[in-house]
């Protein structure tokens, strides 16, 4: 069972890292590193409290791999969506789908379904 647990954690990590990598913009990262400005580049995220631990770990790995600062503010799904719509963060992480009025305001939804079973 420990192997299944570890594989589940790795699968979640790979999926979340893919989301973070897609949002980081490869061209921006390459330009920042080439210009010696990687330390000034940043990605800020707000949102779902249920993702706090995994996003914290993935954000740290993202920073270590790219040199780009990463912050995560676990303030809840609705508040994360509001923060990104108001321009206070780059990515709003939510454990729910966007409402029609949120989509109408110009927000783009990228849905990732991650399933795992945590055994203790």
N, C-alpha and C positions, 0 to 999 in steps of 0.2 A: 504494500500500500504506500510505502514511503516513496517508491519510484513513481507511482501515479501522481502523488502529491507534487513531487519535484517537477515532473513533466508538465503538470498543470500550471505551476508557477512560471516555468520557462515559457510556455505558450502565451500566457498573459503578458509576460515581459516583452516577448517578441512583437506581439500585436500592438502594445502601447508604444514601444520604441518606434515602430513603423509610423504610428500617428505623429509622434514627436518629430521624427525625421522629415516627414512630409511637410509639416508645418514650419520647420526651420528654414527651408529654402536652400538648396544646395549651392546655388549661385551666390547667394548672400554670404554663406559660410566660406566659400572659396575666396571671395573677394575680401572678406574681413581678415582671413588668415594671410592672404597674399599682401595685403596692405598693412599688415602688422596691427590691425585693429580688432582682432578677435576678442580681446579683453573688454572692448567697449560694446560689442554686440550683445543682445539679450533677447530672451523669450520669456514672457510673463504669462502665467495661466492662473485662472481663478475657477472655482467651481466645486463640484461634487465632493462631499466629505467622505463618501464611501471609497474613493480612490486615493485617499491621502497617502497611505503607506507605499503603494506600488508606484504612484506618480513621483513621490519623493525619491525613491530608489532609482527610477528611470531618469529623472531629471538630473540626479547626481552623475549618472553614467553619461548622459548627453553632454553635460558640462565638461567632464573629464575627457571625453572623446573629441569634442569640437573646440573647446576653449571658450564657448559661448555661455554667458551667464544664464541660468534658468531659475525662475522662481515659481512657486505654487502656493496659492492662498486658498485653503479649503473653506470656502464660505457658503457652500450649498449650491445646488444646481441652478435654481432660479436666480440667485445673486451672481453666479458666474456668467450666466447668459446676459444679465443686465450689464455687468461690467464690460463684457466684450462689445455689446451694442453701444455703450457709451464711450468706447475707446480707452478704457482704463486698463485693459490687458489685451494680449495678442490672441489668446485662445480661451474660450469658455468651455470648461468640461462639465458635462451634464450626464446624469444617470437617467434622463428622460428625453423623449423626442421634443423637438421644438414645436411650440404651438403655432397655429396658422398665422396669428398676428405677429409673432416673432419672425417667421419666415418672410412675411410681407414687408417687414422693416428692412429687409436686405441681408439678414443673417443666412449663412449657408450651413446646412446640416451635413455632417459626415457621421454616419452611423456605424459603430463597431459593436458587435455583440460578442461578448466574452463570457464563456461559461467555465466555471471551475467548481470543484468540490474540495472544501478544506476540511481535512480530518485531523483531529487532535488526539 
